[in-house]
């Protein structure tokens, strides 16, 4: 997963779903091999694999992977593809906060800045859900959040944590599992904690190890581990 600028999208006005029961379990079979692709692989053939993880955004929140529809169509049929979204915190992202996420944030305890951060993350997820729906990505296994230092974050780690919680909460309301892609150094630099947001089902290890959990305090299981060869991202199910 790599960060870059891309076409901004502004899809708003969708209603948040009500709170739902815990999402389904691990969609992957241990030992299976798959891949993840996004805008950098536009126009390129996808690698072999039994599952795919496809980026919704163009490298930053509130942007679009314009090749998503083709990558979704090319995904293996063994397991429905999963989707991942880019996350981050910037003051300028406030202008993309959706009415539904702004309304939902009023019930979040804490400061106004924290509620803004929660609404920002919620809106990153909200616009991604809407874009995925608009291009016809209707049959998916789960959602992943890409949490990397390549994207911009606040120096206030509490605001970063609120942003991620808003995104997780919104994606969890799609009735699908929600996981986080990161590594321990990146996760700690961005959040300053060894805990995961509420409603996170799994981790996707960026360091290629099924034992490399980066939120050990909550014992969130590792479902995928990523490694690179042939300049492509490959994944193994844990």
C-alpha positions as CSV (number, residue, x, y, z in Angstrom):
1,X,0.0,0.0,0.0
2,X,1.4,3.3,-1.0
3,X,0.2,6.9,-0.6
4,X,-0.2,9.5,-3.4
5,X,-2.6,12.3,-4.4
6,X,-5.5,11.5,-6.7
7,X,-8.9,12.6,-7.7
8,X,-11.0,13.9,-4.8
9,X,-14.4,12.5,-4.3
10,X,-17.3,14.1,-2.5
11,X,-20.1,11.6,-2.0
12,X,-22.2,12.7,1.0
13,X,-25.7,12.4,2.4
14,X,-25.9,8.7,3.0
15,X,-27.5,7.7,6.3
16,X,-25.5,5.8,8.9
17,X,-26.8,2.3,9.5
18,X,-28.0,1.5,13.1
19,X,-25.7,-0.4,15.4
20,X,-25.6,-4.1,14.5
21,X,-24.5,-7.4,15.9
22,X,-20.9,-8.5,15.7
23,X,-19.7,-9.0,12.1
24,X,-18.9,-12.4,10.6
25,X,-15.6,-14.1,11.2
26,X,-12.4,-14.7,9.3
27,X,-13.2,-15.0,5.5
28,X,-9.7,-16.5,4.7
29,X,-8.5,-20.1,4.8
30,X,-5.2,-20.5,6.7
31,X,-2.3,-20.9,4.3
32,X,-4.1,-19.4,1.2
33,X,-2.1,-16.9,-0.9
34,X,-3.5,-13.7,-2.3
35,X,-2.6,-10.2,-3.3
36,X,-3.5,-6.5,-2.7
37,X,-3.7,-3.9,-5.5
38,X,-4.8,-0.4,-5.9
39,X,-4.2,2.7,-8.1
40,X,-0.4,2.0,-8.7
41,X,-1.3,-1.2,-10.5
42,X,-3.8,0.4,-12.9
43,X,-3.8,-1.3,-16.2
44,X,-1.5,-4.1,-15.0
45,X,-2.4,-7.8,-14.9
46,X,-3.1,-9.0,-11.4
47,X,-0.9,-11.6,-9.8
48,X,-2.1,-15.2,-9.2
49,X,-3.9,-15.9,-5.9
50,X,-7.0,-17.3,-4.2
51,X,-8.1,-13.9,-2.8
52,X,-7.7,-10.2,-3.4
53,X,-7.7,-7.0,-1.3
54,X,-8.5,-4.0,-3.4
55,X,-7.9,-0.3,-2.6
56,X,-10.9,2.0,-2.8
57,X,-8.9,5.2,-2.7
58,X,-6.2,6.8,-4.8
59,X,-3.6,6.8,-2.0
60,X,-5.2,9.3,0.4
61,X,-8.5,9.7,2.2
62,X,-11.3,11.2,0.1
63,X,-9.7,10.2,-3.2
64,X,-10.7,7.5,-5.7
65,X,-8.9,4.5,-7.2
66,X,-10.1,4.9,-10.8
67,X,-9.2,1.3,-11.6
68,X,-11.1,-0.2,-8.8
69,X,-13.9,-1.5,-11.0
70,X,-11.5,-3.4,-13.2
71,X,-9.5,-4.8,-10.3
72,X,-12.7,-5.9,-8.6
73,X,-13.8,-7.6,-11.8
74,X,-10.5,-9.4,-12.1
75,X,-10.4,-10.7,-8.5
76,X,-10.4,-14.4,-7.9
77,X,-13.9,-16.0,-7.3
78,X,-12.8,-18.4,-4.6
79,X,-13.3,-15.8,-1.9
80,X,-15.1,-12.4,-2.3
81,X,-12.5,-9.6,-2.5
82,X,-11.9,-7.5,0.5
83,X,-11.5,-3.7,0.3
84,X,-9.2,-1.3,2.0
85,X,-9.4,2.4,2.6
86,X,-6.7,5.0,3.3
87,X,-6.8,6.8,6.6
88,X,-5.3,10.0,8.0
89,X,-5.9,13.3,9.8
90,X,-5.5,16.7,8.3
91,X,-7.3,19.9,9.3
92,X,-8.3,20.4,5.7
93,X,-10.3,17.2,5.7
94,X,-12.9,18.9,7.8
95,X,-14.5,20.2,4.6
96,X,-15.3,16.6,3.6
97,X,-17.2,15.7,6.7
98,X,-20.5,14.3,5.7
99,X,-23.8,15.4,7.2
100,X,-24.5,11.9,8.6
101,X,-21.1,11.6,10.2
102,X,-21.3,15.1,11.7
103,X,-24.7,14.3,13.1
104,X,-23.5,11.0,14.6
105,X,-20.4,12.6,16.1
106,X,-22.6,14.8,18.4
107,X,-23.1,11.7,20.6
108,X,-19.4,11.1,21.0
109,X,-18.1,12.1,24.5
110,X,-15.1,14.3,24.7
111,X,-13.9,17.6,23.2
112,X,-15.1,19.4,20.0
113,X,-11.7,18.6,18.4
114,X,-12.2,14.9,19.2
115,X,-15.7,14.9,17.8
116,X,-14.4,16.5,14.6
117,X,-11.7,13.9,14.3
118,X,-14.2,11.1,14.8
119,X,-16.5,12.6,12.2
120,X,-13.5,12.9,9.8
121,X,-12.7,9.2,10.1
122,X,-16.3,8.3,9.8
123,X,-16.5,10.4,6.6
124,X,-13.3,8.7,5.2
125,X,-15.2,5.5,5.6
126,X,-18.5,6.8,4.5
127,X,-17.3,8.2,1.2
128,X,-15.3,5.0,0.5
129,X,-18.4,2.9,1.1
130,X,-20.4,5.1,-1.2
131,X,-17.7,5.0,-3.9
132,X,-17.4,1.2,-3.7
133,X,-21.1,0.9,-4.1
134,X,-21.2,3.3,-7.0
135,X,-18.7,1.2,-9.0
136,X,-20.6,-2.0,-8.3
137,X,-18.3,-3.6,-5.6
138,X,-21.3,-5.2,-3.9
139,X,-20.0,-8.6,-2.9
140,X,-17.1,-8.2,-0.5
141,X,-15.6,-10.2,2.4
142,X,-14.5,-7.4,4.7
143,X,-13.0,-4.0,5.1
144,X,-9.4,-3.0,6.0
145,X,-8.0,0.3,7.2
146,X,-4.6,1.3,5.9
147,X,-2.8,2.9,8.8
148,X,0.6,4.1,7.7
149,X,3.0,7.0,8.5
150,X,3.1,7.8,4.7
151,X,-0.3,9.5,5.1
152,X,-0.6,12.7,7.2
153,X,-1.5,12.5,10.8
154,X,-2.0,14.9,13.7
155,X,0.8,15.5,16.3
156,X,-2.0,15.0,18.8
157,X,-2.2,11.2,18.9
158,X,-5.6,11.3,20.7
159,X,-7.1,12.9,17.6
160,X,-5.5,10.2,15.4
161,X,-7.2,7.5,17.7
162,X,-10.5,9.3,17.4
163,X,-10.2,9.4,13.6
164,X,-9.5,5.7,13.4
165,X,-12.4,4.9,15.8
166,X,-14.8,6.9,13.6
167,X,-13.7,5.0,10.5
168,X,-13.9,1.6,12.2
169,X,-17.4,2.4,13.6
170,X,-18.7,3.4,10.2
171,X,-17.3,0.4,8.4
172,X,-18.5,-2.0,11.2
173,X,-22.0,-0.7,10.4
174,X,-21.9,-2.4,7.0
175,X,-22.3,-5.8,8.8
176,X,-18.8,-6.9,7.7
177,X,-15.6,-7.5,9.7
178,X,-13.2,-4.6,9.9
179,X,-9.4,-5.0,10.2
180,X,-6.4,-2.8,10.4
181,X,-3.2,-2.9,8.2
182,X,-0.1,-1.6,9.9
183,X,3.1,-2.5,11.7
184,X,4.0,-2.0,15.4
185,X,6.3,1.0,14.8
186,X,3.8,2.7,12.6
187,X,0.8,1.9,14.8
188,X,2.6,3.2,17.9
189,X,3.8,6.4,16.1
190,X,0.3,7.2,14.9
191,X,-1.8,6.2,18.0
192,X,0.6,5.9,20.9
193,X,-1.2,2.9,22.2
194,X,-1.0,-0.9,22.0
195,X,-4.8,-1.2,21.9
196,X,-7.1,-1.4,18.9
197,X,-10.3,0.7,18.4
198,X,-13.6,-0.9,19.3
199,X,-15.1,-3.3,16.8
200,X,-11.8,-4.3,15.1
201,X,-11.9,-7.9,14.2
202,X,-8.3,-8.5,12.9
203,X,-4.9,-7.2,12.0
204,X,-3.1,-7.4,8.6
205,X,0.7,-7.5,9.3
206,X,2.7,-5.2,7.0
207,X,6.0,-7.0,8.0
208,X,5.2,-10.4,6.5
209,X,4.7,-12.3,9.8
210,X,1.6,-14.0,11.1
211,X,2.9,-13.5,14.6
212,X,3.6,-9.8,14.3
213,X,0.6,-8.4,16.2
214,X,0.8,-4.7,16.8
215,X,-2.0,-4.3,19.3
216,X,-1.2,-7.1,21.8
217,X,-3.1,-5.6,24.7
218,X,-6.4,-6.4,23.0
219,X,-5.1,-9.7,21.4
220,X,-6.7,-8.9,18.0
221,X,-5.8,-11.9,15.8
222,X,-3.7,-11.5,12.7
223,X,-5.6,-12.7,9.6
224,X,-3.2,-11.7,6.9
225,X,0.5,-11.1,6.5
226,X,2.0,-9.1,3.6
227,X,5.3,-9.5,1.7
228,X,6.6,-8.1,-1.5
229,X,8.2,-9.7,-4.5
230,X,8.2,-8.9,-8.2
231,X,7.4,-5.3,-7.1
232,X,3.9,-6.5,-6.1
233,X,2.2,-7.0,-2.7
234,X,1.4,-10.6,-1.9
235,X,-0.4,-11.9,1.2
236,X,-0.8,-15.1,3.1
237,X,-3.8,-16.0,5.2
238,X,-2.9,-16.7,8.9
